[in-house]
C-alpha cells in the first residue's frame, strides 16, 4: 500500500497521509509526486477508481504546491446584455428568440448605469456575456466597451465567449476572413476597452456531443482559434468544460488534453526563460515539486507580451428548464471528482475555479480542499443558471466569501482578474504588485 504525504506550506503544516486503496492508481501517485504529466489513460483511470479520496488528496497536494494556503475571490459584477440568441442549444435554458416571452436586450445607457453602480460598489471586474443576438450591430459591442471605459476606467472588462466573438466576426462582415477576421474583431474590442476573455462556449470538445447537444455552435478548432488569437494580442483568457449531460467521462479527459496542449504552446517560450524542466513533447508542467522551478513556477502577466489560459472552470450541467432536463445532471461526488481531475490533468493552467454560482458556496468550500484555489466573486446578477434561486439576483457578499474560505482552512485573498492581490483603503483599491 502506498501513502501520499501532503506537503507543508509556509502557512499551514499538513500531516495527513492518504492511504491508496486502489493499487491501479499507485503509478499515478508516483507521477504526481514527481511532477510528471499524466496521460489520457491516467485521467480515465482517475474517473474509474473507487478511491476518490486519493484523487482529491492528490489534487490538493498540487494545489498547495502552486498556491500554498491562499484561496482567491474577487469583487465583480456580471452583465448578461441579452438572452436573444440565434442558437437553440439543448442544454441551455437561458436563450430566447426575439419575440418570445422573457426576451430582453440591455440598452447602452443601462450598461452605462451598471458600470457606474459596479464601480461605486468597489468592483474590480465586469464579466459580460450574452446570446448571439441576430440584430444588434457590431457597433453596439464596441460602444459598450467604450462607455464602460469612460465611466469606470479602473474596471477590468472580461467579456464575450469565443462563440460570441465568431458571431461578431460574422455581423461585422469579417467572418469569411476566418482567423484574421477573428483577430481583427478582438483587436477592435481591445482598442475599445476589452481586457480579457471568459472561458464559456467550450462545452465539451467532441463532435458527437457537439452535434447532439449544441449543433450550430462552433467546434473545438474554432474555439481554440479565438483563444489563440486573443493570446497573440496579449489578452489572457479562461477555459471551461460543461459536463454531466450527454458526454462520456472519456470525452472530458480528451477535452482536458486538448486544452493543455494549447496551453503548452502559449507558455513554451516563457517556460524556457524560467529554466523550467521541459517534459516530453515540450510539455510545460506547473504542478511539480519546488525543485523543478529554479525561477518562477507560475506565469506573471507582466512577464508576457502575449496571453495564456489563466483558469480552468469545470461547469456542471444544470438540467432545469432545458431541452434535456430529463437528464439528472452530475452528483456532488461527480463534481468533486471532475474538479480534482481537472486540477491534475491541466497541469499547466495556473488556477482552478470552483464557480460557486453553479456549485453552491457550500460545495465550493469542499472543492477548495480538492484542487480549487478560487471560488469567484460577488457576482450580483446572473441569468444563465440558477441553482438555489429563481431570480437573476444571485449575490454573495465579501464576508460570505471570506468566511467560506476561512472555514475551509485557507487564507482569503482578494484578487483582480489577472490574479494580482488587491489592497483596499476605505472606498479606494489598488493592485499590489509582486506580492
C-alpha positions in Angstrom: 0.0 0.0 0.0 1.3 3.5 -0.9 0.8 6.6 1.1 0.7 10.2 -0.2 2.2 12.7 2.2 0.8 16.2 1.6 3.4 18.9 1.5 4.0 21.5 4.2 3.3 25.1 3.4 4.5 28.4 4.8 1.1 29.0 6.5 -0.1 25.6 7.5 1.6 22.2 8.2 -0.2 19.2 6.7 0.5 15.9 8.5 -2.3 13.9 7.0 -1.3 10.9 5.0 -3.6 9.3 2.5 -3.8 5.5 2.1 -4.2 4.4 -1.5 -6.8 1.7 -1.5 -6.7 1.0 -5.3 -3.4 -0.4 -6.5 -4.2 0.6 -10.1 -3.5 4.2 -9.3 -0.2 3.8 -7.4 1.7 4.7 -10.6 -0.4 7.9 -10.9 0.5 8.8 -7.3 4.2 8.4 -8.2 3.8 10.6 -11.3 2.0 13.4 -9.4 4.6 13.4 -6.6 7.4 13.5 -9.2 5.8 16.3 -11.3 5.2 14.1 -14.4 2.4 14.8 -16.8 -0.5 12.3 -16.6 -1.6 10.5 -19.7 -5.1 10.3 -21.1 -5.3 6.7 -19.9 -4.3 8.0 -16.4 -7.1 10.5 -16.5 -9.6 7.9 -17.4 -8.4 5.7 -14.6 -8.9 8.5 -12.1 -12.6 8.5 -13.1 -12.8 4.7 -12.8 -11.2 4.3 -9.4 -13.4 4.0 -6.3 -10.7 5.7 -4.3 -12.0 9.2 -4.8 -10.2 10.3 -1.5 -6.8 9.7 -3.1 -7.9 11.6 -6.3 -8.9 14.6 -4.3 -5.9 14.4 -2.0 -3.5 14.4 -5.0 -5.3 17.4 -6.4 -5.0 19.1 -3.0 -1.3 18.3 -3.0 -0.6 20.1 -6.3 -3.0 22.9 -5.4 -0.9 23.6 -2.3 2.3 23.4 -4.2 1.1 26.1 -6.5 -0.8 28.4 -4.1 0.1 27.2 -0.6 -2.7 28.3 1.8 -4.2 31.0 -0.4 -7.7 30.9 -1.8 -8.9 33.7 -4.1 -12.1 35.7 -4.5 -12.9 38.9 -6.3 -15.5 41.7 -6.2 -17.1 41.5 -9.6 -20.4 42.1 -11.3 -21.9 40.0 -14.2 -23.9 41.6 -17.0 -25.9 39.5 -19.4 -26.6 42.1 -22.1 -29.2 39.9 -23.9 -30.7 36.5 -23.9 -31.8 36.7 -27.5 -29.9 34.0 -29.4 -29.7 32.6 -32.9 -28.8 29.2 -31.5 -31.0 26.7 -29.6 -28.6 24.6 -27.6 -30.4 21.7 -25.9 -28.6 22.1 -22.6 -29.4 25.9 -22.3 -32.4 27.4 -20.5 -31.1 30.9 -20.9 -31.8 31.7 -24.6 -34.9 33.2 -26.0 -36.0 34.1 -29.5 -36.6 37.8 -30.4 -40.4 37.9 -29.7 -40.5 35.2 -27.2 -41.8 35.9 -23.7 -38.9 36.9 -21.4 -36.6 38.0 -24.2 -34.5 41.1 -23.4 -31.6 43.3 -24.6 -30.0 46.0 -22.5 -29.5 49.5 -23.8 -26.1 51.1 -23.8 -27.5 53.5 -21.2 -28.5 50.6 -19.0 -25.0 49.1 -19.3 -23.5 52.5 -18.5 -25.5 52.7 -15.3 -24.5 49.1 -14.4 -20.8 50.0 -14.8 -21.2 53.1 -12.7 -23.0 51.1 -10.0 -20.4 48.4 -10.0 -17.5 50.9 -9.7 -19.3 52.6 -6.8 -19.7 49.2 -5.1 -16.0 48.6 -5.3 -16.0 46.0 -8.1 -12.7 45.4 -10.0 -14.2 43.4 -12.8 -17.2 43.3 -15.1 -18.0 39.9 -16.6 -20.1 40.4 -19.7 -21.7 37.6 -21.9 -24.9 37.2 -23.8 -26.7 35.3 -26.5 -25.9 35.6 -30.2 -28.3 38.4 -31.0 -29.1 38.3 -34.7 -30.0 42.0 -35.0 -27.6 44.1 -32.8 -24.9 45.7 -34.9 -21.2 45.3 -34.2 -21.0 48.9 -33.1 -23.2 48.0 -30.1 -20.4 45.9 -28.7 -17.6 48.4 -29.2 -19.7 51.2 -27.9 -20.5 49.0 -24.8 -16.7 48.7 -24.1 -16.1 52.4 -24.7 -18.9 53.6 -22.4 -17.7 51.3 -19.6 -14.1 52.5 -20.0 -15.3 56.2 -20.0 -17.5 55.8 -16.9 -15.4 53.3 -14.9 -11.8 53.3 -16.2 -10.5 51.1 -13.4 -12.9 48.2 -14.1 -11.4 45.3 -15.9 -13.7 44.2 -18.7 -13.8 40.4 -19.2 -16.3 39.9 -21.9 -17.6 37.7 -24.8 -17.1 34.0 -25.2 -15.4 32.5 -28.2 -18.8 31.8 -29.7 -19.8 35.4 -29.4 -16.5 36.6 -30.9 -17.2 34.4 -34.0 -20.7 35.8 -34.2 -19.2 39.3 -34.1 -16.9 38.5 -36.9 -19.9 37.5 -39.0 -22.0 40.5 -38.3 -19.0 42.8 -38.9 -18.6 41.2 -42.3 -15.3 39.6 -41.4 -16.4 36.0 -41.0 -15.0 34.9 -44.3 -11.6 36.0 -43.2 -11.7 33.3 -40.6 -8.6 33.5 -38.2 -7.6 37.0 -39.4 -11.2 38.2 -39.1 -11.5 36.9 -35.6 -8.2 38.6 -34.7 -9.4 41.9 -36.2 -12.6 41.8 -34.1 -10.6 41.1 -31.0 -8.3 44.0 -31.8 -11.2 46.4 -32.3 -12.7 45.2 -29.0 -9.4 45.5 -27.2 -8.9 49.0 -28.5 -12.4 49.9 -27.2 -11.6 48.6 -23.7 -11.7 44.7 -23.6 -9.3 43.3 -21.1 -9.7 39.5 -21.3 -12.0 36.7 -22.4 -14.1 34.4 -20.2 -13.9 30.7 -21.0 -17.5 29.9 -21.9 -18.7 28.2 -25.1 -16.2 25.4 -25.0 -18.8 22.9 -23.6 -17.1 19.6 -24.5 -14.6 19.2 -27.4 -16.3 16.2 -29.1 -18.0 16.1 -32.4 -20.7 13.6 -31.4 -21.6 15.6 -28.3 -21.5 18.8 -30.4 -23.9 17.6 -33.0 -26.4 16.2 -30.4 -26.3 18.9 -27.7 -25.3 22.2 -29.4 -25.3 21.7 -33.2 -24.6 25.0 -35.0 -22.2 26.2 -32.3 -18.5 26.5 -33.1 -16.4 23.4 -32.9 -13.3 22.9 -30.8 -10.9 24.1 -33.5 -12.6 27.4 -33.9 -12.9 27.9 -30.1 -9.2 27.4 -29.8 -8.5 29.7 -32.7 -10.4 32.5 -30.9 -8.3 32.0 -27.7 -5.1 31.7 -29.6 -5.8 35.0 -31.4 -6.6 36.6 -28.1 -3.3 35.3 -26.6 -1.4 36.7 -29.6 -2.9 40.1 -28.9 -1.9 39.9 -25.2 -5.3 39.1 -23.8 -5.5 36.4 -21.1 -8.4 34.0 -21.2 -10.1 31.4 -19.1 -11.2 27.9 -20.1 -14.4 26.0 -19.2 -15.8 22.5 -19.6 -19.5 21.8 -19.4 -20.0 18.2 -18.2 -22.7 15.9 -16.8 -25.1 15.9 -19.8 -24.7 13.5 -22.8 -20.9 13.4 -22.9 -18.9 10.5 -21.5 -16.1 10.7 -19.0 -13.5 9.9 -21.7 -14.8 12.9 -23.6 -13.9 15.1 -20.7 -10.4 13.8 -20.5 -9.9 14.4 -24.2 -11.2 17.9 -23.7 -8.6 18.5 -21.0 -5.8 17.0 -23.1 -6.7 19.4 -26.0 -6.7 22.4 -23.6 -3.3 21.6 -22.1 -1.7 21.1 -25.5 -2.8 24.6 -26.5 -1.5 26.0 -23.1 1.9 24.3 -23.8 2.1 26.3 -26.9 1.2 29.6 -25.1 3.7 29.0 -22.3 6.6 27.4 -24.1 8.8 30.4 -24.6 8.1 31.7 -21.1 9.0 28.3 -19.6 12.3 28.3 -21.3 13.2 31.7 -20.0 12.4 30.4 -16.4 14.6 27.3 -17.0 11.6 25.1 -16.1 12.3 21.5 -16.9 10.5 20.7 -20.1 8.9 17.3 -20.4 8.2 15.1 -23.4 6.7 16.9 -26.4 7.7 20.2 -24.8 5.1 19.9 -22.1 5.1 22.7 -19.5 4.1 21.3 -16.1 3.5 23.8 -13.3 2.3 21.3 -10.6 5.6 19.5 -9.7 7.8 19.8 -6.6 9.5 23.0 -5.9 12.9 21.9 -7.2 11.6 21.8 -10.8 11.3 25.6 -10.8 14.6 27.4 -10.3 12.9 30.8 -11.0 9.1 31.2 -11.1 6.6 28.4 -11.0 3.6 30.4 -12.2 3.5 32.9 -15.1 3.0 36.6 -14.3 1.1 38.7 -16.8 3.7 41.4 -16.5 6.3 39.0 -18.0 4.2 38.4 -21.1 3.7 40.3 -24.3 1.2 37.5 -25.2 -1.6 35.9 -23.2 -2.4 32.4 -21.9 -5.1 30.4 -20.2 -5.4 31.5 -16.6 -8.0 29.3 -15.1 -9.9 26.1 -15.7 -13.6 26.2 -14.6 -15.4 22.9 -14.7 -19.1 23.7 -15.0 -21.8 21.1 -14.1 -24.8 20.8 -16.3 -27.9 22.2 -14.6 -30.9 20.4 -16.2 -33.8 22.7 -15.1 -36.0 24.0 -18.0 -33.6 22.9 -20.7 -34.5 20.7 -23.7 -32.6 17.8 -22.0 -34.0 18.4 -18.5 -34.9 14.8 -18.3 -31.2 14.0 -17.6 -30.3 14.0 -13.9 -27.1 16.1 -14.1 -24.0 15.3 -12.1 -23.9 14.4 -8.4 -21.9 16.2 -5.8 -19.3 13.5 -5.8 -19.0 13.6 -9.6 -18.5 17.3 -9.3 -15.7 16.9 -6.7 -14.0 14.2 -8.8 -14.2 16.2 -12.0 -12.7 19.3 -10.4 -9.9 17.3 -8.8 -9.1 15.5 -12.1 -9.2 18.8 -13.9 -6.6 20.2 -11.5 -4.4 17.1 -12.0 -4.7 16.8 -15.8 -4.5 20.5 -16.6 -1.1 20.8 -15.0 -0.1 24.0 -16.9 -3.1 26.2 -16.1 -2.2 28.3 -13.0 -5.7 28.3 -11.4 -8.7 26.1 -10.9 -12.0 27.7 -10.0 -15.0 26.3 -8.2 -17.7 28.7 -9.5 -19.9 28.9 -6.5 -23.0 30.0 -8.6 -23.1 26.6 -10.2 -21.9 24.5 -7.2 -23.2 26.5 -4.2 -20.9 28.1 -1.7 -21.1 25.0 0.5 -19.7 22.6 -2.2 -17.2 25.3 -3.3 -15.8 25.2 0.2 -15.1 21.5 -0.1 -13.6 21.9 -3.6 -11.0 24.3 -2.1 -9.6 21.1 -0.5 -9.9 19.1 -3.7 -7.8 21.2 -6.1 -9.6 24.6 -6.4 -7.8 27.8 -5.4 -10.6 30.3 -6.4 -14.4 30.5 -5.8 -15.1 33.5 -8.0 -16.7 36.6 -6.7 -19.7 38.6 -5.5 -21.5 38.2 -9.0 -24.7 40.2 -8.0 -26.7 39.5 -11.2 -26.5 36.2 -13.1 -29.2 34.9 -15.5 -27.6 31.9 -17.2 -28.1 29.2 -14.5 -30.0 29.2 -11.2 -29.2 26.5 -8.7 -30.6 27.9 -5.4 -32.6 30.9 -6.8 -35.3 31.6 -9.2 -34.1 35.2 -9.6 -31.3 36.7 -11.6 -30.2 38.4 -8.3 -27.6 35.9 -7.1 -25.2 37.6 -4.8 -22.6 36.8 -2.2 -21.1 39.5 -0.1 -17.4 39.7 0.7 -17.9 38.5 4.2 -19.7 35.3 3.0 -16.8 34.6 0.6 -14.1 35.2 3.2 -15.9 33.2 5.8 -16.4 30.3 3.4 -12.7 30.3 2.6 -11.6 30.6 6.2 -13.9 27.7 7.3 -12.3 25.6 4.6 -8.9 26.2 6.2 -7.5 28.8 3.8 -6.5 32.4 3.8 -8.8 34.6 1.7 -7.0 36.9 -0.8 -9.0 39.4 -2.9 -7.7 39.4 -6.5 -8.2 41.3 -9.7 -9.0 39.5 -13.0 -5.3 38.7 -13.6 -4.9 37.2 -10.1 -3.0 40.1 -8.7 -3.8 40.8 -5.0 -6.0 43.8 -4.2 -5.4 46.1 -1.3 -8.3 48.4 -0.1 -8.3 51.6 1.9 -11.8 52.7 2.6 -13.6 53.2 -0.8 -10.4 53.0 -2.9 -8.5 50.0 -4.0 -5.2 49.2 -5.8 -3.3 46.3 -7.2 -0.4 45.0 -5.1 2.4 44.2 -7.5 4.9 41.4 -6.8 3.3 40.3 -3.6 
